[in-house]
Amino acid sequence: MKTKSSRILCLLLAVLLAGSALILSACTDDPKKPEGNTTPAVTTPEETAPPETEELPAGIDTLKYDDYTCNILLGLTTLGRNEFLTEDTTTVLNNAIYLRMRRMEEDFGVLIATDDHYTGGYSSSSTLSKEYKSGDTNYDFCISRILDLATSTVNGHLSDLTSVPNLDLTHSWWDQTVVRDSTIAGSVYFASGDISTLVNDFVCCLAFNKGMMENETDVKPADIYKLVDEGKWTLDKLNEYASKVSEDLNHDDVYDSRDKYGLTVWDSRVIATVHAGGDKIITLNQDGLMELTLYSDRVATGLENFITIATQQYSLNMSGMKGGVDWKTIFINEQALFTMSSFNSLEYFRNLDTDYGIIPQPKTFEDQDAYYSSIVSVHASFFAMPKLLADEERAGAIAERLAYLGKEILTPAYYEKTLVGNNTRDDESRSSVETCFATKVVDLGDYFKIGGYYDNLAGLLNNKNASGFASMYQTNLEKATATIEKYNAQILKLNEE
């Protein structure tokens, strides 16, 4: 006889299998400009979809830990969520969370407990530091903000995931882009994949109002999707359409959040523009060490174009905006044609009466080989394991099993229902979801706060300084170089221990 959870799982998988499966799968230097490696920082995503029939390795699938309680540290912002425990099974995603935990209990003998923190003021790096210094082993693993995990990495408070028994990051339930671009000197201290959706949640995209597009620009939504498909969706095209929408709705001669715009942005989209052009603050060199690759004439041109667009009257910078209307309401009230967003934000638009579409971040230049999608580092949360573990083999086996079941249960519910079923409205937007997740950019320079470049890039927009990139880069170059040398040395030393 099937258990209740087994029957629900069968129903859920039947629904999910009925839908279409989602496939997840050039810079120029100038010796007269500030120094910096100008090698293209992002490689074209490889289309190497793993076999759908991949199973857990022999041995792990038979391991049992009768009534062991796995304790997970969650160090998230207020936009995060617990993907391991839920009492609410009324939504497809929550039901999937419940089913994964039942499978862990029934098939693996593992119960789950979480230590939850949902605030930007909490630092998991402080908790992990105290654990390490006191010799405590209270946590089996953590899902925490990447900014905190970067700190814990260089402090030596995280395990090298490539050395944890029963954990194999080459499997399809681990995100291979993240694994590849986070492998520092042969070691991996944080990763992501089907164990959690809290990286994909904060991948950047654009939402656009289809009705406004057709009524105020005379451009059909289908034409926008065609541009995306043809690789011609660029900053210039974004500017062309956004510039047609601008109106002082309350006639007070002041443009603020109560008015109408072609584009709304955040200051974090300045670093996202670097990424969208195929570049990063930091790239790993042939030795797997961090190397500064932020500056090039091409990056400077792209940033100047974006900041110029974002400081026009038809654009609203939502960082420090005035007028009292929040960014969600601006889009819902049809006060914005385009809004630069991330996938977690689409939840707010679920009940929007006017139809909207989803497209990737625009290319900085049309001659790029691909679109590239930034990750909002202040919110994205990755997987990691403390340096000190009560039982490495057990912790590795539990994490591997959770990731495997995540691929089977959690991820399909997240993609098919939370994104495609409720938030996206057409097949074209569905294709954009695939594109965004397949082209995500992992930038260690962002996560390790190299040179303060993230904040200083944002400052260029907030100060309306479109041409200030070269000067800002040079000002922080010495500090950035020293930090890179320090962190590379620390990580090499960790590898020797």
C-alpha positions in Angstrom: 0.0 0.0 0.0 1.3 3.4 -0.9 1.9 6.0 1.9 0.0 9.3 1.7 3.2 11.1 0.7 3.9 8.5 -2.1 0.4 9.1 -3.6 0.9 12.9 -3.5 4.3 12.5 -5.1 2.9 10.4 -7.9 0.2 13.0 -8.6 2.8 15.9 -8.5 5.1 14.2 -10.9 2.3 13.3 -13.2 1.4 16.9 -13.5 5.0 18.0 -14.0 5.7 15.4 -16.6 2.7 16.6 -18.5 4.4 19.9 -19.1 7.4 20.5 -21.2 10.7 19.9 -19.5 13.0 22.9 -19.1 16.5 22.5 -20.4 18.8 24.1 -17.9 21.5 23.6 -19.0 35.7 40.1 -25.6 37.2 42.6 -24.4 39.8 45.0 -26.0 42.7 46.3 -23.9 44.5 49.6 -24.2 48.0 50.0 -22.8 47.4 53.6 -22.1 44.5 52.9 -19.8 44.6 51.5 -16.2 46.2 48.2 -15.9 44.1 45.1 -15.7 43.8 41.7 -17.4 41.4 42.1 -20.3 40.9 38.4 -21.2 37.2 37.7 -21.7 36.0 36.7 -18.3 33.0 34.5 -19.2 32.9 31.5 -21.5 30.0 30.6 -23.6 27.8 28.2 -21.7 28.3 24.6 -22.8 25.2 22.7 -23.9 25.9 19.5 -22.1 22.6 18.4 -20.6 23.2 15.5 -18.2 21.3 12.2 -18.7 17.9 12.4 -17.2 18.2 8.9 -15.8 21.2 9.7 -13.6 20.9 8.0 -10.2 22.5 8.2 -6.9 25.9 6.4 -6.7 25.7 2.8 -5.4 26.1 2.9 -1.6 24.6 6.3 -0.9 21.1 5.1 -2.0 21.1 2.4 0.6 22.6 4.3 3.5 20.3 4.8 6.5 20.7 7.0 9.5 17.8 6.0 11.7 16.2 9.1 13.3 19.3 11.3 12.9 18.4 15.0 12.9 20.3 16.9 10.3 20.7 20.6 11.4 20.9 23.2 8.7 22.1 26.8 9.2 20.0 29.2 7.1 21.6 32.7 6.9 19.3 34.4 4.4 17.9 37.9 3.8 14.2 38.8 4.3 13.7 37.6 0.6 14.8 34.1 1.4 12.7 31.1 2.4 13.1 27.8 4.2 13.2 25.0 1.5 13.6 22.2 4.0 10.6 22.6 6.3 7.0 23.7 5.8 3.6 23.2 7.4 1.8 24.7 4.4 1.3 22.2 1.6 -1.3 24.2 -0.3 1.1 25.4 -3.0 3.0 23.2 -5.4 6.3 24.4 -4.2 5.5 23.9 -0.5 4.1 20.5 -1.3 7.4 19.6 -3.0 9.3 20.8 0.1 7.1 18.6 2.3 7.5 15.6 0.0 11.3 15.9 -0.1 11.5 15.8 3.6 9.1 12.8 3.8 11.4 11.0 1.4 14.4 11.8 3.5 12.7 10.4 6.6 11.1 7.3 5.0 13.9 6.3 2.7 17.0 7.6 4.5 16.0 7.8 8.1 16.9 11.5 8.4 14.9 14.2 10.1 15.5 17.9 9.3 15.9 20.8 11.7 16.9 24.4 10.7 18.4 27.3 12.5 16.7 30.2 10.6 17.9 33.8 10.1 16.2 36.2 7.7 17.8 39.5 7.8 20.6 41.4 6.1 22.0 42.2 9.5 22.7 38.6 10.4 26.1 37.1 9.4 26.5 33.3 9.1 30.2 33.9 8.9 30.1 35.1 12.6 28.2 31.9 13.6 30.6 29.7 11.7 33.6 31.5 13.2 32.3 30.9 16.7 31.6 27.2 15.9 35.1 26.8 14.6 36.8 28.5 17.5 34.9 26.6 20.1 35.2 23.3 18.3 31.5 22.8 18.0 29.8 20.7 15.3 26.2 21.8 15.6 25.6 22.1 11.8 25.8 19.6 9.0 25.7 22.3 6.3 24.4 25.7 5.6 22.5 27.7 3.0 23.7 31.3 3.4 24.3 34.6 1.7 27.3 34.3 -0.6 28.8 37.5 0.8 29.0 35.7 4.2 30.3 32.5 2.8 33.1 34.3 1.0 34.3 35.7 4.3 34.1 32.2 5.9 36.1 30.8 2.9 39.2 33.0 3.4 38.9 32.6 7.2 39.2 28.8 6.8 35.9 28.0 8.4 34.4 26.0 5.5 35.1 22.5 4.2 36.6 21.9 0.8 33.5 20.3 -0.8 35.7 18.3 -3.2 37.1 16.4 -0.2 33.8 15.6 1.6 33.0 11.9 1.4 29.8 10.9 -0.4 29.6 14.4 -1.9 30.2 14.5 -5.7 29.9 17.9 -7.3 30.2 16.4 -10.8 26.6 15.1 -10.7 23.8 16.8 -12.6 22.1 17.9 -9.4 24.9 20.4 -8.7 25.1 23.5 -10.9 28.2 23.0 -13.0 28.6 26.6 -13.9 28.8 27.5 -10.2 31.2 24.6 -9.5 33.5 25.5 -12.4 33.7 29.2 -11.6 34.0 28.7 -7.8 36.9 26.2 -8.0 39.7 28.2 -6.4 43.1 26.6 -6.7 41.4 23.2 -7.1 39.1 23.6 -4.1 35.4 24.4 -3.9 34.1 26.0 -0.7 30.5 26.9 -1.8 28.2 25.6 -4.5 24.6 25.5 -5.6 22.2 23.2 -7.5 19.0 21.4 -6.9 19.6 21.3 -3.1 18.2 24.9 -3.1 16.6 27.4 -5.5 18.0 30.5 -3.7 20.6 31.2 -6.4 18.2 31.0 -9.3 15.8 33.2 -7.4 18.2 36.1 -7.6 19.3 35.7 -11.3 18.7 39.0 -13.1 16.1 39.5 -15.8 13.8 42.2 -17.2 10.0 42.2 -17.0 8.1 44.3 -19.5 4.4 45.4 -19.8 3.1 44.0 -23.0 0.2 46.4 -23.2 2.4 49.5 -22.7 4.8 48.1 -25.3 2.2 47.9 -28.0 0.3 51.1 -27.1 3.1 53.5 -26.3 5.9 52.3 -28.6 4.0 50.7 -31.5 6.2 47.6 -31.0 4.5 44.2 -30.7 5.8 42.0 -27.8 6.5 39.3 -30.4 9.1 41.7 -31.9 10.9 41.9 -28.6 11.1 38.1 -28.3 12.3 38.0 -31.9 15.2 40.3 -31.0 16.1 38.1 -28.1 16.0 35.0 -30.3 18.2 36.6 -32.9 20.7 37.8 -30.4 19.9 41.5 -31.1 18.4 42.4 -27.7 20.9 45.1 -26.6 21.3 48.1 -24.4 20.7 50.3 -27.5 17.4 48.5 -28.2 16.4 48.9 -24.5 17.1 52.6 -24.7 15.2 53.0 -28.0 12.0 51.6 -26.5 12.3 53.0 -23.0 13.0 56.5 -24.2 9.4 56.6 -25.7 7.8 56.5 -22.3 8.0 59.4 -19.9 5.1 61.3 -18.2 4.7 63.6 -15.2 1.5 62.0 -14.1 0.6 64.4 -11.3 1.8 67.5 -13.2 4.1 68.8 -10.4 7.1 69.2 -12.6 9.0 66.7 -10.4 9.8 63.2 -11.7 9.6 60.7 -8.8 8.0 57.4 -8.1 4.5 58.8 -8.8 5.2 59.3 -12.5 5.6 57.1 -15.6 8.8 55.7 -17.0 10.2 53.6 -19.7 12.7 51.9 -17.4 13.1 51.4 -13.6 16.5 50.2 -12.4 18.5 49.5 -9.2 22.1 50.7 -8.6 23.1 47.0 -8.3 22.4 46.8 -12.1 25.7 48.5 -12.8 27.7 45.4 -11.8 25.0 43.4 -13.6 25.9 45.4 -16.8 29.5 44.4 -16.4 28.4 40.8 -16.2 25.9 41.2 -19.1 28.8 42.2 -21.3 30.6 38.9 -20.5 33.0 40.4 -18.0 33.8 40.1 -14.3 35.7 41.8 -11.5 37.6 38.6 -10.9 38.4 35.6 -13.2 40.2 32.4 -12.2 43.5 32.1 -14.1 45.1 28.8 -15.4 46.3 28.1 -11.9 42.9 28.5 -10.5 43.8 31.7 -8.6 41.9 34.9 -8.6 42.9 37.6 -11.1 41.6 41.1 -11.6 39.8 41.4 -15.0 37.4 44.3 -14.5 39.0 47.0 -16.7 38.9 47.3 -20.5 37.8 50.0 -22.9 34.8 47.8 -23.8 33.6 47.6 -20.2 34.1 51.4 -19.8 32.0 52.0 -22.9 29.3 49.6 -21.8 29.0 51.2 -18.3 28.9 54.7 -19.7 26.1 53.7 -22.1 24.1 52.1 -19.3 24.5 54.9 -16.7 23.6 57.4 -19.4 20.4 55.5 -20.1 19.6 55.0 -16.4 20.0 58.8 -15.6 17.6 60.1 -18.3 14.2 61.5 -17.5 12.5 58.3 -18.8 14.4 56.2 -16.3 14.0 55.9 -12.5 16.7 54.7 -10.2 14.8 52.9 -7.5 17.8 53.1 -5.1 16.8 56.2 -3.0 13.8 57.0 -5.1 11.4 59.7 -3.8 7.6 60.0 -4.0 6.5 57.2 -1.6 5.5 54.5 -4.3 7.5 51.3 -4.0 9.0 49.6 -7.1 6.5 46.8 -7.1 3.5 49.1 -7.2 5.2 51.2 -10.0 5.2 48.2 -12.3 1.8 46.9 -11.2 0.2 50.3 -11.7 1.6 50.4 -15.3 4.0 53.2 -14.5 6.9 51.4 -16.1 7.4 49.8 -19.4 10.5 47.8 -18.4 11.7 46.9 -14.9 15.1 45.4 -14.2 14.3 42.6 -11.8 15.3 39.2 -10.6 13.2 36.0 -10.6 12.1 36.2 -7.0 10.4 39.6 -7.7 8.0 38.0 -10.3 6.0 36.6 -7.4 4.7 40.1 -6.8 3.3 40.3 -10.3 1.4 37.0 -10.1 -2.0 38.7 -10.0 -1.2 41.5 -12.4 -4.2 42.2 -14.6 -2.1 43.4 -17.5 0.0 40.8 -19.2 3.8 41.0 -18.9 6.7 39.2 -20.4 10.2 38.2 -19.2 13.4 38.6 -21.2 17.1 38.4 -20.3 19.4 41.3 -19.4 20.2 43.0 -22.7 23.6 42.4 -24.3 25.9 45.3 -23.8 27.1 44.9 -27.4 25.4 43.0 -30.2 28.6 41.2 -31.3 28.7 39.2 -28.0 28.5 35.4 -28.4 25.7 35.1 -25.8 23.5 36.7 -23.2 24.9 36.7 -19.6 22.8 36.9 -16.5 24.1 38.4 -13.3 23.3 37.1 -9.8 22.2 39.6 -7.1 24.9 38.9 -4.6 23.4 40.7 -1.7 20.5 38.2 -1.6 21.7 35.0 -3.3 22.4 32.1 -0.9 24.7 29.2 -1.7 25.4 25.8 -0.1 28.5 25.2 2.1 29.6 22.9 4.9 31.4 23.9 8.1 35.1 23.1 8.4 34.3 21.0 11.5 31.7 18.2 11.0 30.6 15.6 13.5 30.5 13.0 10.8 31.8 14.0 7.3 30.5 10.9 5.6 27.0 11.3 7.0 26.9 15.0 6.2 28.1 14.4 2.7 25.6 11.6 2.1 22.7 13.7 3.4 23.5 16.8 1.3 24.0 14.6 -1.8 20.6 12.9 -1.2 18.9 16.2 -0.6 20.3 17.6 -3.9 19.3 14.5 -5.8 15.7 14.6 -4.4 15.7 18.3 -5.2 16.3 17.6 -8.8 13.5 15.0 -8.8 11.0 16.9 -6.7 11.9 20.5 -5.8 13.3 22.0 -9.0 10.4 20.8 -11.3 7.9 22.3 -8.9 9.9 25.6 -8.8 10.3 25.9 -12.6 7.0 24.5 -13.9 4.7 26.1 -11.4 6.3 29.0 -9.6 7.8 30.4 -12.8 6.2 29.0 -15.9 2.8 28.2 -14.4 2.0 31.3 -12.4 4.4 34.1 -13.3 5.3 33.7 -17.0 2.5 34.1 -19.5 3.8 32.6 -22.8 6.2 30.2 -24.4 8.5 33.1 -25.3 9.0 34.1 -21.7 9.5 30.4 -20.8 12.4 30.4 -23.3 13.8 33.5 -21.6 13.7 31.7 -18.2 15.8 28.9 -19.7 18.3 31.4 -21.2 18.7 33.3 -17.9 19.4 30.3 -15.8 21.7 28.8 -18.4 23.9 31.9 -18.7 24.3 32.9 -15.0 27.6 34.6 -14.1 29.6 33.7 -11.0 31.9 36.6 -10.1 34.2 36.0 -7.1 35.2 39.7 -7.2 31.7 40.6 -6.3 31.4 38.0 -3.6 34.8 38.7 -2.0 34.2 42.5 -2.3 37.4 43.0 -4.2 38.5 46.7 -4.2 35.1 47.8 -3.1 34.2 47.8 -6.8 30.6 46.6 -6.3 29.7 49.6 -4.2 31.8 52.0 -6.2 30.2 50.9 -9.5 26.8 51.5 -7.9 28.0 54.9 -6.8 28.7 55.9 -10.5 24.9 55.6 -11.1 23.8 57.2 -7.9 26.2 60.1 -8.6 25.2 60.3 -12.3 28.9 59.9 -13.2 28.6 58.1 -16.5 32.3 58.7 -17.5 33.9 58.0 -14.1 34.7 54.3 -14.4 38.4 54.6 -15.4 39.1 57.0 -12.5 37.2 54.9 -10.0 39.0 51.8 -11.2 42.4 53.3 -10.8 41.7 54.8 -7.4 40.9 51.3 -6.0 43.4 49.3 -8.0 46.1 49.1 -5.4 43.7 48.0 -2.7 42.1 45.4 -5.0 45.5 44.0 -6.0 46.6 43.6 -2.4 43.4 41.9 -1.4 43.6 39.4 -4.3 47.2 38.5 -3.3 46.1 38.1 0.3 43.1 35.9 -0.5 45.0 33.7 -3.0 47.7 33.1 -0.4 45.2 32.3 2.3 43.4 29.8 0.1 46.6 28.2 -1.0 47.6 27.8 2.6 44.2 26.2 3.4 44.8 23.7 0.6 48.1 22.6 2.3 46.5 21.9 5.6 
